[in-house]
């Protein structure tokens, strides 16, 4: 893990892309109502604790850094190869782990599909950005 091999500007762009995609994905006119109901909640969620946003940004940062490490290791140097590598990371680690968590929490496949779908979009964005920005 060579921190010098990371394009930190591209990482920042990835974090911003993750925040924008999450805003769109969980917008009330898209997946938020189904996700919220799938969690067994109703009504207005109110204002979340600001620390949720801090940890969301940190999580995106960590994910982008590790996607970057994997792209460097795999030699992915294009947007397409970056997306393919990121997809395999999502498919092998994110999707199944998230599925088990959702099923044991009693949230079912709908919540899993919404949450895992957002992670898939983010990973594909990370792969495209980091793969192309060499």
Secondary structure as GFF3:
##gff-version 3
##sequence-region A 1 134
A	DSSP	three_ten_helix	3	5	.	.	.	ID=ss1
A	DSSP	alpha_helix	8	25	.	.	.	ID=ss2
A	DSSP	alpha_helix	32	38	.	.	.	ID=ss3
A	DSSP	alpha_helix	50	74	.	.	.	ID=ss4
A	DSSP	alpha_helix	79	89	.	.	.	ID=ss5
A	DSSP	pi_helix	90	94	.	.	.	ID=ss6
A	DSSP	alpha_helix	95	104	.	.	.	ID=ss7
A	DSSP	alpha_helix	108	132	.	.	.	ID=ss8
###
